[in-house]
Amino acid sequence: MKVSVQSVNFNIDNDLVKYAEKKINILEKFHDHILGAEVFLKVQKSSEKENKITEMKIILPGNDILVKKQSNTFEKGINMSVDSLKRQLVKRKEKLRA
């Protein structure tokens, strides 16, 4: 699966890119027809602690799945996004079987 990771308003660390790719590759277990994934990591300029925004888009035949999470670290945002995507992929696969 092709995974594209982009950062907005900061320079991304290579370890963070590898972490995101590793987590997203787990999603292949839940759906057979994933074509690719796009990850957008953004830093929102505000005084709040939870100023890190993680957006993930899973590209599937038909409709894509988009998830947006806000947290205080990118790792936490990636984990929350992947968990949400797992649930959505399982639901979508069950609908295809029915």
C-alpha positions as CSV (number, residue, x, y, z in Angstrom):
1,M,0.0,0.0,0.0
2,K,1.3,3.5,-0.9
3,V,1.3,5.8,2.1
4,S,1.9,9.5,1.7
5,V,2.7,11.6,4.8
6,Q,2.6,15.4,4.7
7,S,3.3,18.0,7.3
8,V,1.8,21.5,7.6
9,N,3.4,24.3,9.5
10,F,6.4,22.2,10.7
11,N,9.3,20.0,9.6
12,I,8.4,16.4,10.0
13,D,10.8,13.9,11.7
14,N,11.6,10.7,9.8
15,D,10.7,8.6,12.9
16,L,7.2,10.1,12.9
17,V,6.8,9.2,9.2
18,K,7.9,5.6,9.9
19,Y,5.5,5.4,12.9
20,A,2.6,6.6,10.8
21,E,3.4,4.1,7.9
22,K,3.7,1.2,10.4
23,K,0.3,2.0,12.0
24,I,-1.5,2.4,8.7
25,N,-0.1,-0.8,7.2
26,I,-1.9,-2.6,10.1
27,L,-5.2,-1.6,8.4
28,E,-4.6,-3.9,5.5
29,K,-5.7,-6.8,7.8
30,F,-9.2,-5.3,8.0
31,H,-9.9,-4.6,4.3
32,D,-8.6,-6.3,1.2
33,H,-9.0,-3.5,-1.3
34,I,-7.1,-0.5,0.2
35,L,-5.4,1.3,-2.6
36,G,-3.5,3.8,-0.6
37,A,-3.4,6.3,2.3
38,E,-2.8,9.9,2.8
39,V,-1.8,11.4,6.2
40,F,-1.8,15.1,6.9
41,L,-0.1,16.3,10.2
42,K,-0.8,19.9,11.1
43,V,0.1,22.2,14.0
44,Q,-2.6,24.6,14.8
45,K,-1.3,28.0,16.1
46,S,-3.2,28.4,19.3
47,S,-2.5,28.5,23.1
48,E,-4.3,25.2,23.6
49,K,-2.3,22.0,24.5
50,E,-4.2,19.9,22.0
51,N,-3.0,21.8,18.9
52,K,-1.9,18.8,16.8
53,I,-4.3,17.8,14.1
54,T,-4.1,14.4,12.3
55,E,-6.1,13.8,9.2
56,M,-6.0,10.4,7.5
57,K,-7.6,9.4,4.2
58,I,-7.9,5.8,3.2
59,I,-8.4,5.4,-0.5
60,L,-10.8,2.6,-1.4
61,P,-12.6,1.7,-4.7
62,G,-15.8,3.7,-4.5
63,N,-15.8,6.0,-1.5
64,D,-12.8,7.0,0.5
65,I,-12.7,7.2,4.3
66,L,-11.6,10.4,6.0
67,V,-10.8,10.8,9.7
68,K,-9.7,13.9,11.6
69,K,-8.5,13.9,15.2
70,Q,-7.0,16.5,17.4
71,S,-4.6,15.7,20.3
72,N,-1.6,16.9,22.2
73,T,0.9,14.6,20.3
74,F,0.9,13.3,16.8
75,E,1.5,9.7,18.0
76,K,-1.7,9.9,20.0
77,G,-3.6,11.4,17.1
78,I,-2.3,8.7,14.7
79,N,-3.4,6.0,17.1
80,M,-6.9,7.5,17.6
81,S,-7.2,7.9,13.8
82,V,-6.2,4.3,13.1
83,D,-8.6,2.9,15.7
84,S,-11.4,4.9,14.1
85,L,-10.5,3.7,10.6
86,K,-10.4,0.1,11.8
87,R,-14.0,0.4,13.0
88,Q,-15.1,2.0,9.7
89,L,-13.3,-0.6,7.6
90,V,-14.9,-3.5,9.5
91,K,-18.3,-1.9,9.0
92,R,-17.8,-1.3,5.3
93,K,-16.5,-4.9,4.8
94,E,-19.6,-6.3,6.7
95,K,-21.9,-4.2,4.4
96,L,-20.1,-5.7,1.3
97,R,-20.7,-9.2,2.6
98,A,-24.4,-8.6,3.2
